[in-house]
Amino acid sequence: MAIFAAVQTPEKVKDTVREIVRKPYPKYKVIVLNDDFNTFEHVSSCLMKYIPQMTEQTAWELTNQVHFEGLAIVWVGNLEQAELYHAQLKQAGLTMAPLETE
């Protein structure tokens, strides 16, 4: 019984090996928009309540940014968490932009 093995030259191996390119998952931005009915206190307290590790100082800075610039990116990260924070802030009455990728 004879066993035959196909031997490939290095050039052939290069042709058959595909380069694996790793791409990071996209990051999503949670954006709060300015409106005429939410108070500074409400926006700030919602940010502290729903965005992890949000400090009072950062919440106030973002609230001022929302008011004076029309919007603020309040969190950036993976899709599932972005959807959660977006939904919670919207449920609390904040005016939200659609999720955007970075």
N, C-alpha and C positions, 0 to 999 in steps of 0.2 A: 504494500500500500504506500503510495507516494503522497506527500503533503506538499502542496505548493503555496507559497506565500507571495503576495504581491508586495513588492518593495517599491516605495516611492522615492524619487529623488528629492532633495531639499527644495528644488524649485516647485515641484508638484505640491509638496506640503504647504508651501507659502500660498499657493493658489487656493487650497481647500480650507485653510484656517481663516476663520472670520474674526476680525478684530472686535472685541467686546468693548463697547463704549458705555461707561456708567454715567447716567445723568441723574442729578439730584431731583427729588420731587419738587414741583413748583411750590413756592410760598405764596400765601394768600394774604391780602391786606383787608383788615376790618376798618372801615372808614365811617366816621360820624359826620353828618352834615349839619350846618347851621339851620335853625328854624326860628319862627317867631313865638313859639309857645313853651318851649322847655327852658326852665331857669338854669342859671349857672350851678346852683346847688344840686338840682336834680341830675344834670349831666355828670357832674363831678362824682356824686354819690353812686350813680350807676356804673361808672368806670371802675370805681374802687370795689364795688360789689361783684361785678362779673368778670373783670380782667384780672387774672392771677398776678400777684406781686405788684399790683398798682398801688403806688404810694399816694398820699394826699397831695403832695407837691406836684407830682407828675400829672395827676388827674386834673388839678387846677390849671397847669400849663397847657394841657391838651384842650381843656374846656375853653380857655382863652383863645387858643388857636382856632377852634371851631367857630367861635364868635367873630373874631377879627379877620380870619382868612377864609371862612366859609366851609372849611372841612379840616379834619385831622385824622391821620392814620393812627389808630389807637392800639393796634396789635398786628403782628405779622407772624405767620407760621403755617402749619399744615392745614389741609382743607377741612378735616373733621372738626378740629378745634375752632377754626375760623367760622365755620357754619354755626357752631354752638354759641360762640360769643356774639355773633351777628344776630342770631335769633333772640337771644336773651336781651340784648340791648334794644332791639326793635320791639319786643314784647313789653319792655319797660317804657316805651313811648318815644325813644330817640329816633330821629330821622336818619336812616342809614342809606349809604350808597351800596350798589351791588358789590359783591366780593370781586376783587381784582387780583390778578397774579402780578408778581414782581417782575 
